[in-house]
Structures are given as structure tokens and as C-alpha cells.
Amino acid sequence: MVKVLKIKNKKVFACEICGFGYKDKATAQSCQNWCSESPSCNLQITKKAVYFPK
């Protein structure tokens, strides 16, 4: 399940594993699925990120 964050009054859907945030829930879910199956990042998914955890 992805998290919903409020960043600068905008809704961002975040992967609970890596913390990257996306504009849409489907991309965040794809990221979370990838993170749960692989110990790496998928550049095709992460290039769509709009929020990066510190």
C-alpha cells in the first residue's frame, strides 16, 4: 500500500519502501512492487518521481 503525502499543498503518492513520491498512485504502486522484489531502482519508474526523500 502506498502512502499519501501532502507536499506544498499537493497530493503525492509515495512508495513505502524507498520513499520516492509520484503524481499518480499507479506509478507509486509500480515502484513499491519493484522495490519489494528487487534490491535496486528501476530508472523507468524513478525518472517519474516528483519527490525524493532526504
N, CA, C, O and CB atoms as a CASP TS submission, in Angstrom:
PFRMAT TS
TARGET T0000
AUTHOR 0000-0000-0000
METHOD Language model
MODEL 1
PARENT N/A
ATOM      1  N   MET     1       0.842  -1.178   0.000  1.00  0.00           N
ATOM      2  CA  MET     1       0.000   0.000   0.000  1.00  0.00           C
ATOM      3  C   MET     1       0.886   1.239   0.000  1.00  0.00           C
ATOM      4  O   MET     1       1.801   1.347   0.815  1.00  0.00           O
ATOM      5  CB  MET     1      -0.957  -0.001   1.216  1.00  0.00           C
ATOM      6  N   VAL     2       0.623   2.161  -0.897  1.00  0.00           N
ATOM      7  CA  VAL     2       1.419   3.383  -0.973  1.00  0.00           C
ATOM      8  C   VAL     2       0.910   4.407   0.035  1.00  0.00           C
ATOM      9  O   VAL     2      -0.248   4.363   0.450  1.00  0.00           O
ATOM     10  CB  VAL     2       1.383   3.969  -2.398  1.00  0.00           C
ATOM     11  N   LYS     3       1.792   5.330   0.425  1.00  0.00           N
ATOM     12  CA  LYS     3       1.426   6.398   1.352  1.00  0.00           C
ATOM     13  C   LYS     3       0.999   7.625   0.554  1.00  0.00           C
ATOM     14  O   LYS     3       1.471   7.850  -0.560  1.00  0.00           O
ATOM     15  CB  LYS     3       2.608   6.742   2.305  1.00  0.00           C
ATOM     16  N   VAL     4       0.112   8.403   1.128  1.00  0.00           N
ATOM     17  CA  VAL     4      -0.289   9.671   0.531  1.00  0.00           C
ATOM     18  C   VAL     4       0.316  10.782   1.373  1.00  0.00           C
ATOM     19  O   VAL     4       0.081  10.859   2.579  1.00  0.00           O
ATOM     20  CB  VAL     4      -1.854   9.805   0.442  1.00  0.00           C
ATOM     21  N   LEU     5       1.093  11.639   0.731  1.00  0.00           N
ATOM     22  CA  LEU     5       1.752  12.755   1.410  1.00  0.00           C
ATOM     23  C   LEU     5       1.211  14.075   0.876  1.00  0.00           C
ATOM     24  O   LEU     5       0.726  14.141  -0.253  1.00  0.00           O
ATOM     25  CB  LEU     5       3.289  12.685   1.225  1.00  0.00           C
ATOM     26  N   LYS     6       1.293  15.115   1.682  1.00  0.00           N
ATOM     27  CA  LYS     6       0.968  16.472   1.246  1.00  0.00           C
ATOM     28  C   LYS     6       2.283  17.234   1.177  1.00  0.00           C
ATOM     29  O   LYS     6       2.898  17.509   2.207  1.00  0.00           O
ATOM     30  CB  LYS     6      -0.067  17.180   2.220  1.00  0.00           C
ATOM     31  N   ILE     7       2.715  17.572  -0.024  1.00  0.00           N
ATOM     32  CA  ILE     7       3.947  18.316  -0.231  1.00  0.00           C
ATOM     33  C   ILE     7       3.580  19.613  -0.941  1.00  0.00           C
ATOM     34  O   ILE     7       3.102  19.584  -2.075  1.00  0.00           O
ATOM     35  CB  ILE     7       4.997  17.484  -1.055  1.00  0.00           C
ATOM     36  N   LYS     8       3.797  20.737  -0.292  1.00  0.00           N
ATOM     37  CA  LYS     8       3.456  22.054  -0.845  1.00  0.00           C
ATOM     38  C   LYS     8       2.012  22.095  -1.335  1.00  0.00           C
ATOM     39  O   LYS     8       1.730  22.560  -2.439  1.00  0.00           O
ATOM     40  CB  LYS     8       4.407  22.411  -1.995  1.00  0.00           C
ATOM     41  N   ASN     9       1.105  21.599  -0.495  1.00  0.00           N
ATOM     42  CA  ASN     9      -0.334  21.576  -0.771  1.00  0.00           C
ATOM     43  C   ASN     9      -0.720  20.744  -1.990  1.00  0.00           C
ATOM     44  O   ASN     9      -1.784  20.955  -2.573  1.00  0.00           O
ATOM     45  CB  ASN     9      -0.826  22.973  -0.961  1.00  0.00           C
ATOM     46  N   LYS    10       0.140  19.797  -2.381  1.00  0.00           N
ATOM     47  CA  LYS    10      -0.176  18.883  -3.475  1.00  0.00           C
ATOM     48  C   LYS    10      -0.117  17.457  -2.958  1.00  0.00           C
ATOM     49  O   LYS    10       0.718  17.128  -2.116  1.00  0.00           O
ATOM     50  CB  LYS    10       0.797  19.076  -4.669  1.00  0.00           C
ATOM     51  N   LYS    11      -0.996  16.621  -3.459  1.00  0.00           N
ATOM     52  CA  LYS    11      -1.033  15.218  -3.066  1.00  0.00           C
ATOM     53  C   LYS    11       0.050  14.459  -3.829  1.00  0.00           C
ATOM     54  O   LYS    11       0.127  14.524  -5.056  1.00  0.00           O
ATOM     55  CB  LYS    11      -2.436  14.600  -3.332  1.00  0.00           C
ATOM     56  N   VAL    12       0.881  13.739  -3.080  1.00  0.00           N
ATOM     57  CA  VAL    12       1.957  12.931  -3.655  1.00  0.00           C
ATOM     58  C   VAL    12       1.802  11.514  -3.123  1.00  0.00           C
ATOM     59  O   VAL    12       1.601  11.304  -1.927  1.00  0.00           O
ATOM     60  CB  VAL    12       3.376  13.519  -3.309  1.00  0.00           C
ATOM     61  N   PHE    13       1.898  10.548  -4.028  1.00  0.00           N
ATOM     62  CA  PHE    13       1.806   9.138  -3.649  1.00  0.00           C
ATOM     63  C   PHE    13       3.219   8.589  -3.537  1.00  0.00           C
ATOM     64  O   PHE    13       3.993   8.656  -4.492  1.00  0.00           O
ATOM     65  CB  PHE    13       0.961   8.317  -4.683  1.00  0.00           C
ATOM     66  N   ALA    14       3.557   8.046  -2.371  1.00  0.00           N
ATOM     67  CA  ALA    14       4.928   7.623  -2.103  1.00  0.00           C
ATOM     68  C   ALA    14       5.045   6.122  -1.888  1.00  0.00           C
ATOM     69  O   ALA    14       4.184   5.493  -1.272  1.00  0.00           O
ATOM     70  CB  ALA    14       5.462   8.349  -0.895  1.00  0.00           C
ATOM     71  N   CYS    15       6.119   5.571  -2.406  1.00  0.00           N
ATOM     72  CA  CYS    15       6.483   4.175  -2.157  1.00  0.00           C
ATOM     73  C   CYS    15       6.877   4.062  -0.682  1.00  0.00           C
ATOM     74  O   CYS    15       7.689   4.851  -0.197  1.00  0.00           O
ATOM     75  CB  CYS    15       7.661   3.699  -3.110  1.00  0.00           C
ATOM     76  N   GLU    16       6.321   3.107   0.020  1.00  0.00           N
ATOM     77  CA  GLU    16       6.641   2.947   1.445  1.00  0.00           C
ATOM     78  C   GLU    16       8.030   2.355   1.675  1.00  0.00           C
ATOM     79  O   GLU    16       8.552   2.418   2.788  1.00  0.00           O
ATOM     80  CB  GLU    16       5.601   2.065   2.111  1.00  0.00           C
ATOM     81  N   ILE    17       8.628   1.786   0.643  1.00  0.00           N
ATOM     82  CA  ILE    17       9.933   1.147   0.814  1.00  0.00           C
ATOM     83  C   ILE    17      11.077   2.141   0.582  1.00  0.00           C
ATOM     84  O   ILE    17      11.943   2.294   1.442  1.00  0.00           O
ATOM     85  CB  ILE    17      10.068  -0.043  -0.143  1.00  0.00           C
ATOM     86  N   CYS    18      11.086   2.814  -0.573  1.00  0.00           N
ATOM     87  CA  CYS    18      12.188   3.736  -0.872  1.00  0.00           C
ATOM     88  C   CYS    18      11.850   5.191  -0.559  1.00  0.00           C
ATOM     89  O   CYS    18      12.748   6.009  -0.361  1.00  0.00           O
ATOM     90  CB  CYS    18      12.575   3.615  -2.328  1.00  0.00           C
ATOM     91  N   GLY    19      10.557   5.516  -0.513  1.00  0.00           N
ATOM     92  CA  GLY    19      10.143   6.867  -0.169  1.00  0.00           C
ATOM     93  C   GLY    19       9.963   7.817  -1.339  1.00  0.00           C
ATOM     94  O   GLY    19       9.530   8.952  -1.136  1.00  0.00           O
ATOM     95  N   PHE    20      10.279   7.396  -2.561  1.00  0.00           N
ATOM     96  CA  PHE    20      10.095   8.270  -3.717  1.00  0.00           C
ATOM     97  C   PHE    20       8.610   8.563  -3.890  1.00  0.00           C
ATOM     98  O   PHE    20       7.766   7.696  -3.667  1.00  0.00           O
ATOM     99  CB  PHE    20      10.684   7.627  -5.005  1.00  0.00           C
ATOM    100  N   GLY    21       8.302   9.791  -4.289  1.00  0.00           N
ATOM    101  CA  GLY    21       6.919  10.214  -4.449  1.00  0.00           C
ATOM    102  C   GLY    21       6.562  10.458  -5.906  1.00  0.00           C
ATOM    103  O   GLY    21       7.395  10.895  -6.699  1.00  0.00           O
ATOM    104  N   TYR    22       5.309  10.169  -6.248  1.00  0.00           N
ATOM    105  CA  TYR    22       4.839  10.269  -7.628  1.00  0.00           C
ATOM    106  C   TYR    22       3.505  10.994  -7.690  1.00  0.00           C
ATOM    107  O   TYR    22       2.777  11.049  -6.699  1.00  0.00           O
ATOM    108  CB  TYR    22       4.714   8.878  -8.259  1.00  0.00           C
ATOM    109  N   LYS    23       3.185  11.550  -8.851  1.00  0.00           N
ATOM    110  CA  LYS    23       1.927  12.268  -9.041  1.00  0.00           C
ATOM    111  C   LYS    23       0.727  11.341  -9.021  1.00  0.00           C
ATOM    112  O   LYS    23      -0.366  11.738  -8.616  1.00  0.00           O
ATOM    113  CB  LYS    23       1.957  13.030 -10.342  1.00  0.00           C
ATOM    114  N   ASP    24       0.930  10.096  -9.462  1.00  0.00           N
ATOM    115  CA  ASP    24      -0.209   9.183  -9.530  1.00  0.00           C
ATOM    116  C   ASP    24       0.048   7.908  -8.725  1.00  0.00           C
ATOM    117  O   ASP    24       1.185   7.472  -8.545  1.00  0.00           O
ATOM    118  CB  ASP    24      -0.517   8.829 -10.986  1.00  0.00           C
ATOM    119  N   LYS    25      -1.034   7.343  -8.262  1.00  0.00           N
ATOM    120  CA  LYS    25      -0.972   6.165  -7.397  1.00  0.00           C
ATOM    121  C   LYS    25      -0.431   4.943  -8.143  1.00  0.00           C
ATOM    122  O   LYS    25       0.284   4.131  -7.557  1.00  0.00           O
ATOM    123  CB  LYS    25      -2.357   5.856  -6.831  1.00  0.00           C
ATOM    124  N   ALA    26      -0.761   4.807  -9.419  1.00  0.00           N
ATOM    125  CA  ALA    26      -0.325   3.634 -10.187  1.00  0.00           C
ATOM    126  C   ALA    26       1.197   3.566 -10.297  1.00  0.00           C
ATOM    127  O   ALA    26       1.778   2.487 -10.178  1.00  0.00           O
ATOM    128  CB  ALA    26      -0.945   3.658 -11.588  1.00  0.00           C
ATOM    129  N   THR    27       1.845   4.706 -10.522  1.00  0.00           N
ATOM    130  CA  THR    27       3.306   4.718 -10.623  1.00  0.00           C
ATOM    131  C   THR    27       3.936   4.416  -9.267  1.00  0.00           C
ATOM    132  O   THR    27       4.932   3.697  -9.194  1.00  0.00           O
ATOM    133  CB  THR    27       3.804   6.079 -11.152  1.00  0.00           C
ATOM    134  N   ALA    28       3.371   4.953  -8.210  1.00  0.00           N
ATOM    135  CA  ALA    28       3.876   4.670  -6.863  1.00  0.00           C
ATOM    136  C   ALA    28       3.732   3.178  -6.540  1.00  0.00           C
ATOM    137  O   ALA    28       4.614   2.584  -5.920  1.00  0.00           O
ATOM    138  CB  ALA    28       3.120   5.524  -5.809  1.00  0.00           C
ATOM    139  N   GLN    29       2.633   2.590  -6.959  1.00  0.00           N
ATOM    140  CA  GLN    29       2.422   1.160  -6.726  1.00  0.00           C
ATOM    141  C   GLN    29       3.424   0.331  -7.534  1.00  0.00           C
ATOM    142  O   GLN    29       3.928  -0.680  -7.045  1.00  0.00           O
ATOM    143  CB  GLN    29       0.974   0.758  -7.093  1.00  0.00           C
ATOM    144  N   SER    30       3.714   0.755  -8.768  1.00  0.00           N
ATOM    145  CA  SER    30       4.727   0.068  -9.584  1.00  0.00           C
ATOM    146  C   SER    30       6.086   0.130  -8.910  1.00  0.00           C
ATOM    147  O   SER    30       6.820  -0.858  -8.888  1.00  0.00           O
ATOM    148  CB  SER    30       4.809   0.689 -10.992  1.00  0.00           C
ATOM    149  N   CYS    31       6.419   1.289  -8.360  1.00  0.00           N
ATOM    150  CA  CYS    31       7.686   1.453  -7.649  1.00  0.00           C
ATOM    151  C   CYS    31       7.735   0.529  -6.439  1.00  0.00           C
ATOM    152  O   CYS    31       8.735  -0.149  -6.202  1.00  0.00           O
ATOM    153  CB  CYS    31       7.881   2.920  -7.212  1.00  0.00           C
ATOM    154  N   GLN    32       6.663   0.509  -5.690  1.00  0.00           N
ATOM    155  CA  GLN    32       6.625  -0.320  -4.493  1.00  0.00           C
ATOM    156  C   GLN    32       6.744  -1.810  -4.848  1.00  0.00           C
ATOM    157  O   GLN    32       7.431  -2.562  -4.158  1.00  0.00           O
ATOM    158  CB  GLN    32       5.328  -0.061  -3.712  1.00  0.00           C
ATOM    159  N   ASN    33       6.075  -2.227  -5.921  1.00  0.00           N
ATOM    160  CA  ASN    33       6.182  -3.615  -6.372  1.00  0.00           C
ATOM    161  C   ASN    33       7.619  -3.944  -6.756  1.00  0.00           C
ATOM    162  O   ASN    33       8.136  -5.005  -6.406  1.00  0.00           O
ATOM    163  CB  ASN    33       5.244  -3.871  -7.563  1.00  0.00           C
ATOM    164  N   TRP    34       8.261  -3.026  -7.479  1.00  0.00           N
ATOM    165  CA  TRP    34       9.652  -3.239  -7.889  1.00  0.00           C
ATOM    166  C   TRP    34      10.557  -3.322  -6.660  1.00  0.00           C
ATOM    167  O   TRP    34      11.391  -4.221  -6.557  1.00  0.00           O
ATOM    168  CB  TRP    34      10.125  -2.102  -8.830  1.00  0.00           C
ATOM    169  N   CYS    35      10.389  -2.387  -5.737  1.00  0.00           N
ATOM    170  CA  CYS    35      11.233  -2.356  -4.538  1.00  0.00           C
ATOM    171  C   CYS    35      11.082  -3.616  -3.693  1.00  0.00           C
ATOM    172  O   CYS    35      12.052  -4.083  -3.095  1.00  0.00           O
ATOM    173  CB  CYS    35      10.898  -1.135  -3.697  1.00  0.00           C
ATOM    174  N   SER    36       9.880  -4.164  -3.640  1.00  0.00           N
ATOM    175  CA  SER    36       9.663  -5.355  -2.820  1.00  0.00           C
ATOM    176  C   SER    36      10.266  -6.611  -3.450  1.00  0.00           C
ATOM    177  O   SER    36      10.514  -7.597  -2.757  1.00  0.00           O
ATOM    178  CB  SER    36       8.176  -5.560  -2.592  1.00  0.00           C
ATOM    179  N   GLU    37      10.500  -6.573  -4.761  1.00  0.00           N
ATOM    180  CA  GLU    37      11.038  -7.750  -5.460  1.00  0.00           C
ATOM    181  C   GLU    37      12.522  -7.631  -5.792  1.00  0.00           C
ATOM    182  O   GLU    37      13.172  -8.639  -6.074  1.00  0.00           O
ATOM    183  CB  GLU    37      10.265  -7.983  -6.733  1.00  0.00           C
ATOM    184  N   SER    38      13.066  -6.420  -5.762  1.00  0.00           N
ATOM    185  CA  SER    38      14.428  -6.211  -6.213  1.00  0.00           C
ATOM    186  C   SER    38      15.163  -5.237  -5.288  1.00  0.00           C
ATOM    187  O   SER    38      14.562  -4.278  -4.804  1.00  0.00           O
ATOM    188  CB  SER    38      14.436  -5.691  -7.654  1.00  0.00           C
ATOM    189  N   PRO    39      16.452  -5.470  -5.038  1.00  0.00           N
ATOM    190  CA  PRO    39      17.226  -4.548  -4.192  1.00  0.00           C
ATOM    191  C   PRO    39      17.836  -3.390  -4.992  1.00  0.00           C
ATOM    192  O   PRO    39      18.910  -2.895  -4.649  1.00  0.00           O
ATOM    193  CB  PRO    39      18.336  -5.312  -3.472  1.00  0.00           C
ATOM    194  N   SER    40      17.151  -2.963  -6.057  1.00  0.00           N
ATOM    195  CA  SER    40      17.669  -1.892  -6.900  1.00  0.00           C
ATOM    196  C   SER    40      16.539  -0.959  -7.320  1.00  0.00           C
ATOM    197  O   SER    40      15.368  -1.228  -7.053  1.00  0.00           O
ATOM    198  CB  SER    40      18.378  -2.471  -8.140  1.00  0.00           C
ATOM    199  N   CYS    41      16.899   0.136  -7.978  1.00  0.00           N
ATOM    200  CA  CYS    41      15.899   1.067  -8.503  1.00  0.00           C
ATOM    201  C   CYS    41      15.676   0.784  -9.983  1.00  0.00           C
ATOM    202  O   CYS    41      16.590   0.361 -10.691  1.00  0.00           O
ATOM    203  CB  CYS    41      16.341   2.543  -8.288  1.00  0.00           C
ATOM    204  N   ASN    42      14.459   1.020 -10.437  1.00  0.00           N
ATOM    205  CA  ASN    42      14.124   0.912 -11.851  1.00  0.00           C
ATOM    206  C   ASN    42      14.095   2.329 -12.408  1.00  0.00           C
ATOM    207  O   ASN    42      13.235   3.123 -12.029  1.00  0.00           O
ATOM    208  CB  ASN    42      12.746   0.169 -12.075  1.00  0.00           C
ATOM    209  N   LEU    43      15.018   2.653 -13.296  1.00  0.00           N
ATOM    210  CA  LEU    43      15.122   4.013 -13.804  1.00  0.00           C
ATOM    211  C   LEU    43      13.897   4.441 -14.601  1.00  0.00           C
ATOM    212  O   LEU    43      13.581   5.629 -14.653  1.00  0.00           O
ATOM    213  CB  LEU    43      16.349   4.142 -14.659  1.00  0.00           C
ATOM    214  N   GLN    44      13.211   3.500 -15.217  1.00  0.00           N
ATOM    215  CA  GLN    44      11.995   3.831 -15.958  1.00  0.00           C
ATOM    216  C   GLN    44      10.899   4.315 -15.017  1.00  0.00           C
ATOM    217  O   GLN    44      10.051   5.118 -15.407  1.00  0.00           O
ATOM    218  CB  GLN    44      11.507   2.616 -16.756  1.00  0.00           C
ATOM    219  N   ILE    45      10.916   3.833 -13.793  1.00  0.00           N
ATOM    220  CA  ILE    45       9.928   4.269 -12.802  1.00  0.00           C
ATOM    221  C   ILE    45      10.408   5.516 -12.076  1.00  0.00           C
ATOM    222  O   ILE    45       9.667   6.494 -11.971  1.00  0.00           O
ATOM    223  CB  ILE    45       9.642   3.147 -11.791  1.00  0.00           C
ATOM    224  N   THR    46      11.635   5.496 -11.574  1.00  0.00           N
ATOM    225  CA  THR    46      12.112   6.602 -10.740  1.00  0.00           C
ATOM    226  C   THR    46      12.288   7.910 -11.503  1.00  0.00           C
ATOM    227  O   THR    46      12.318   8.974 -10.886  1.00  0.00           O
ATOM    228  CB  THR    46      13.416   6.226 -10.106  1.00  0.00           C
ATOM    229  N   LYS    47      12.405   7.860 -12.830  1.00  0.00           N
ATOM    230  CA  LYS    47      12.511   9.117 -13.582  1.00  0.00           C
ATOM    231  C   LYS    47      11.208   9.911 -13.526  1.00  0.00           C
ATOM    232  O   LYS    47      11.192  11.095 -13.860  1.00  0.00           O
ATOM    233  CB  LYS    47      12.886   8.834 -15.043  1.00  0.00           C
ATOM    234  N   LYS    48      10.117   9.272 -13.108  1.00  0.00           N
ATOM    235  CA  LYS    48       8.820   9.936 -12.984  1.00  0.00           C
ATOM    236  C   LYS    48       8.600  10.515 -11.589  1.00  0.00           C
ATOM    237  O   LYS    48       7.562  11.123 -11.329  1.00  0.00           O
ATOM    238  CB  LYS    48       7.705   8.962 -13.317  1.00  0.00           C
ATOM    239  N   ALA    49       9.556  10.332 -10.699  1.00  0.00           N
ATOM    240  CA  ALA    49       9.402  10.797  -9.316  1.00  0.00           C
ATOM    241  C   ALA    49       9.352  12.321  -9.241  1.00  0.00           C
ATOM    242  O   ALA    49      10.071  13.021  -9.955  1.00  0.00           O
ATOM    243  CB  ALA    49      10.550  10.270  -8.448  1.00  0.00           C
ATOM    244  N   VAL    50       8.494  12.809  -8.368  1.00  0.00           N
ATOM    245  CA  VAL    50       8.379  14.256  -8.137  1.00  0.00           C
ATOM    246  C   VAL    50       8.819  14.621  -6.721  1.00  0.00           C
ATOM    247  O   VAL    50       8.933  15.800  -6.388  1.00  0.00           O
ATOM    248  CB  VAL    50       6.933  14.727  -8.376  1.00  0.00           C
ATOM    249  N   TYR    51       9.066  13.612  -5.892  1.00  0.00           N
ATOM    250  CA  TYR    51       9.521  13.833  -4.516  1.00  0.00           C
ATOM    251  C   TYR    51      10.611  12.822  -4.205  1.00  0.00           C
ATOM    252  O   TYR    51      10.474  11.633  -4.494  1.00  0.00           O
ATOM    253  CB  TYR    51       8.339  13.714  -3.493  1.00  0.00           C
ATOM    254  N   PHE    52      11.691  13.305  -3.615  1.00  0.00           N
ATOM    255  CA  PHE    52      12.819  12.459  -3.253  1.00  0.00           C
ATOM    256  C   PHE    52      13.080  12.601  -1.759  1.00  0.00           C
ATOM    257  O   PHE    52      13.272  13.716  -1.275  1.00  0.00           O
ATOM    258  CB  PHE    52      14.085  12.830  -4.077  1.00  0.00           C
ATOM    259  N   PRO    53      13.092  11.496  -1.020  1.00  0.00           N
ATOM    260  CA  PRO    53      13.312  11.583   0.430  1.00  0.00           C
ATOM    261  C   PRO    53      14.745  12.020   0.729  1.00  0.00           C
ATOM    262  O   PRO    53      15.659  11.825  -0.073  1.00  0.00           O
ATOM    263  CB  PRO    53      13.017  10.224   1.108  1.00  0.00           C
ATOM    264  N   LYS    54      14.907  12.610   1.895  1.00  0.00           N
ATOM    265  CA  LYS    54      16.247  13.075   2.306  1.00  0.00           C
ATOM    266  C   LYS    54      17.067  11.945   2.835  1.00  0.00           C
ATOM    267  O   LYS    54      18.216  12.147   3.226  1.00  0.00           O
ATOM    268  CB  LYS    54      16.150  14.166   3.358  1.00  0.00           C
TER
END
